[in-house]
Amino acid sequence: MFAKLQSVAARYDELGDLLSSPDTLADMERWTRLSRERAELEPVALGYKAYEQKRAEMEAAAAEAQKETGEMKELLEEEVFSLKNRLAEMEKQLKILLLPKDKNDERGCTLEIRAGAGGEEAALFAYDLYRMYMAYCERRRFRWEVVDLNETELGGMKEAIVNIEGRGAYARLKYESGVHRVQRVPETESQGRIHTSTVTVAVLPEAEEVEVQLDEKDIRVDLFRSSGAGGQKVNKTETAIRLTHFPTGIVVTCQDERSQLKNKEKAYRVLKNRLYDYYNGAAASKEAADRRSLVGTGDRSERIRTYNFPQSRITDHRIGLSLHAMESFLAGDLDEMIDALARADTERRLASVSEEA
C-alpha cells in the first residue's frame, strides 16, 4: 500500500511542476487534462503527506521518551500512544481513498418505480416512494425530470420513470434498487387487517454519449395517445412515444410531455441508460458482483427493505438497520440509511482488500 501511496504523491508533485511550466500553460487542452488528473490524486497525496508528518512526530516523541525519565517519560509515552492510534485511523482512511472508484458515482441516473404485488395498495405505496425520492432530490438539489408517470384513478401509480441530474446522484441512489415491501392497513380495510404489498425500484447510471451508440435501424418508434387517470390528463393527440430496441427487446415509453419531440428526447435518454446498464451488467466484474451481494441486484424477487407502518419502522435487510421515523423518511430524509449502506459497502471492500493482501 505504501509503495502505491509514494507513487501517487510523486505523481502529484510532478503534475504541479508540469502545470506551471510554460509549455503546458500554452496548451489549454493539456493543462485541463493534467489539472483534472491532479485534482483526482489530491486527496490521496495530501492524506499521505499528512500521515508521514504525523509518523515523524510519533518517531520523534518515541526517541525523546527513550532519553527521559520519571513524569516527562510518562507524558511522552502517552503522546506516542495517542499518535499511534491517530496513525491507525489515518491509515484506514488512506486505504479507503485507494479503493477503486465506481466510475458511475459522479453521474446522474434514471429512477424506475413500479407497483408490484398488492393491487391498488401497491400502486398507492409506489406513489409514496415516488414522492419520497422527489423530496430527497429536492434536498440534495438534484434535478427531477419525469419521463413517464402512469397514475391510477384512486391516487396511486402503476409505473414512473424519472431522469435525475446532478453530480453524485447515482452514488446516493444506487443502493435503492430492489424490492421495497410495505406492511400497513389500507384505508379500504374495514377490519383493520395489515396488508403486505411490494414495489420494485431500479436505479440506472446515466450513460455518456460516447459509451452507447444507437443504430436507428435497431429501433422501432411508435406514436400513440397519452393515457392517464382520465379527465384533463388524457392527451387527444399522438404525442406519446414508445421505443423498441430489437437486439435486446428493451421497450421505453414516454408520455409526460405534450410535445412529441420532448417525449422522444426523454425516451432515447432512458433507452441509452438501460442499454448502458444492460451491456455493462453482461460483463460485470467480480467487484461489481460482490457489491451487488451486499446492496442487491435489483431483481424483482429480491426484498431489500420493509416499511412497517404500524410500528413506524423501516428495516433494510441487507445491513440489518432499522429506523423508527416513518414520517420523516417518507418526507425524503434518507441520508442516514444511505450513509449506512455506503459504509457497509466500504467496509466489505476494505475486508476484501485485506484478504487479498
N, C-alpha and C positions, 0 to 999 in steps of 0.2 A: 504493500500500500504506500509506504513512504517513498519508494522509488518513483511511483506514479505521481505523488504529490510534488516531489522535487522537479519532475519533468514539467508539470503544469506551471509551477512557479517560474521556472526558467523561461518557458514559452511566453508567459505573461509579461515578464520583463523585456524579453526580446521584442514583443509586439509594441511595447511602449516606446522603444527606441525607433522601430520602423515607422510608427505613426508620426513621429516628429522629424523624420528625415525629409529633405527637400524633394526627393524622387516620389515618395508616397503622397506628399501634400499636393504635388502636381497632377496626381492621378486620382480623381474623386472616387471612381468605382473601386479601385484597390483600397483606398483609405476607408471607404464604407465597409468593405468586406473584412478588413483587418480589425476595424473598430468593433464590428459585431462579434468576431471571434474573441477579442479581448474581454468584451463585456460578459461573454459566456464563461470565460475562465476566471473572472474576477472573484466570485465568492469563494472558490476553492483556493486560489492563490493567496488571497488576503487571510483566509482562515488558517492556511498552513503557516503563513508568516507569523500570525498571532500565536499559534501553537508553539513554534520554535522559540519565540521570545519568552513565552511562559515556561518552557522547558529550561531555558538558560537561567531564568530566575530560580527555578527549583534546584538546579545543579549548584548555583552559587550559594543558595541558602544551605544546602546539604554540606558543601565544603566548609562553610563558616561554622556549622554545628559541630564538625569534627574538631575544630580548634578551641571551642568554648567549653566551659564547664558550668555547673550549677543552673541558676534560673535562666540565664541567657541561652544556654544549650537547650533547655526545655522549650523556650519560646521559639527558637529556630526549628526545632524538630516538629513543633505544632504547625509552623508555617510550611515546612516541607510536606507534611501530611495533607494539609489543605490544598497545596499546589498539585500534589499527585491526584487528588480527587478531581480537581478542575481540569487537569490534563486528560483524565479518563473521559470526562464529559466532552471535551473538545475533540478528542479522537473519534468518539461516536458520531459527532456532528460532521466531521470530515469524511467518515465512511458513508454517511447519508449523502453528502454532496457528490461523492464519487459514483454513487449508484447510477446506472444508465437511466436517462430521462425518457419518458414516454413522449415520442415526437409529436403526438397529437394534443398534449396537455394544454398548449397555449392557444389552441384553436377554438372556434365556435362549434356548434353541434346542432343536430336535428333531434328533437324530442318527439317520440311517438307514444301516445297513450291509448289503450283500447280496453273497453269493458270486456270482462271475461265471464266466468260462471256467476250466476246470480240474478239474471234478468235485469229488471229496472233498477233494483238496488245496486247492482254492479255499475250500471250507467250513471247513477247518482254519485257513487263514490269516485268514478272516473272523472266526473266534473269537479269533485272536491280536490283531487290530485292536480287536475289542470290548473285550478285557481291557486293551489299551494305553490306549484312551480312558478307560476306567473308572478306571485308575490315575492318569491325568493329571487327571481331575476330582477325585479324592481329594486330589491335591497342591494343586490350586487351591481346594479346599473348595467345589466346585460340587456341588449335589445331583443324584444319578443316579437316575432313575425309569424302570424298564423298562416299556414298553408291550407289546411283543411280542418273543418270542425263540423262533425256530424252529430247534431243535437237530437234529443228525443222530445216528445210532446210533454213529458212530465218533469222537465227541467234537468234531465241528465244528458249524457252524450255517449254515443257508441264508439267514436274514434276522434282523435285530434292529432294533427301533425303540425309541429312548430319549428321554425328555424330560430336559433338563439345565437346572436352575435355578441362578441365580447372576448377580450383576451382572458384565457383560462376558464372559459365556460365549460369546455369538455372535461377539464380536470376536476371541476367541482361537481359535475353531474354524472360522470361516468359510472359511479357506484350505484346509481338508481335503477339500472337495467335489471329486469327480472319481474317476478310476480309479487304484487302487493295484495295482501289479504286483509279484509275488513270484517270485524265482528261487531254488530250493533243491532238494535231493534229498529226496523223500518217504521216510518210514520204510518204505513198502511197496516201494520201488525196490531191487531186488536187484542191479542192475548199476551203481548209483551215478550214474545219469544225472540231470542237472539238469532239472527241470520248471519251466515258466512258467505261472503262474495269475494271475487277476485278481479283485479285489474292488472294488465300487463303494461310494462314500461320498457321502452328501448331508447337508448341514447347512442347516436352515431356521430363520430367526429366529422367535422367539415372537411371536405376534400378540396385540395388545391387544384386549380385548373389544369396544371401540367400532369397531375397524377392520374386523372381519369379522362380518357379520350373517348368520346361518344361518336359512333358511326350512325348517321341518320338512317341508313338502310336497316339497322338493327332495331329501330324504334317505330312503333305504330302510335300515331296520335289520334285520339278520338275526342270529338267535341260533344257535349251534352248539356242539358239544362241543370242548373244547380238545384239540389234538393235540400230540404231542411225540415224544421218542425212545423212549417206551414205559414200562412199569412204573408207578412211582409218579407219573410226570409227566403221565399221562393223566387228565383230569377226566371223571367219568362223567355229569355234569350239564351242561346247556346254559348255561354262564357266559360263553363267548367271544362277542365282538361283532364284526360286520362292518358298516361304514357305507359306503354307496354314494351319492356325490353326483352326481345326474343331469346337471346343467348342464355339469360338467367331466369326468365319468367317473372322478373320483378315488375310490379304494377304500382304506379303512383298516380293519385288523384288529387287535384287542387280545384276548389270551387269557392275559395274565400273571397276573392276579388270580383268586382263586377266587370273588370277588364280581362278579356281573353288573353291578351299579351302578358299581363302581370301574372295571371294564373299559370301560363306556360313557363314563364321565367322561374317561378317558385317551384313548379313541378320538376323542372330539369335540375334545379339545385338539389332537391331531395333525392332524385334518382342518382345523381353523382355521388352523394354521400352514402347511399345504400350500396352502390357498386363498389365504392372505396372500402366499405366495411366488408362486403362480400368477398372481394379478392384478397384483402389482407387477412381475413379470417381463414381463408383456404390455405394460406402459407404462414399460419401463426407459429411463432417461435415458442420454445419451452417457457420462456419468461412470461409471455402472454398467457399461456396455458396455466401457469402457476398462479398468476394474478386472478384469472377467472375462477380458479378453485376457491379463492377466498371471497371475491366480490361478486361472483355469479356470472353466468354466461348470458343471461337474458332469455334463456329457453323458457317457453311458455309453461312448462310443467314445474318450474322451479320457484319455490316460495322464498323470498328474501326477507320480507318484513310483514309484521302483523299489526294492525291498528285496532286495538280493543277499546271501543268507546265506553262500555260500562265502567271500566277501570281507568279510563283516560290514560292508557298505556300504549306506547309504540315500542315494539321489540324488533330489533334487527337480528335475525337468526344466524347471520354469518359471523358476528363477533359477540353475540350474547348480550348486547347492550339494550337496556330498557329505559325509556324516558317516560315520566308521568307529566306530560304537558301537551295534551292533545290539541287544545285550542291554539296555543302559540305555534305549535308545529305545523298545523294546517294553515296558519297565517303566514307561513314562509320562514319560520325560524328553524332552519335545517342545519346550521353550521356545526352545532355540537355533534350531531350524528355523522355528518360528512367528514369532519375533522377526525373523529374516532375511526372511521373506516380507512381514511388515508394513513393514519398512524399504524393501524394494524397491517396494512399493506406494506408500509415501510419496514416494520419490524420483521415481517416474513421475509422480505428481500434481504435484509441485513443478515438474518439467520442463514439464508441460503448461501450468501457470500462467505460467511464464516465456515460453513460446512465444506464448501469447495476449497477454501484455503487450508 
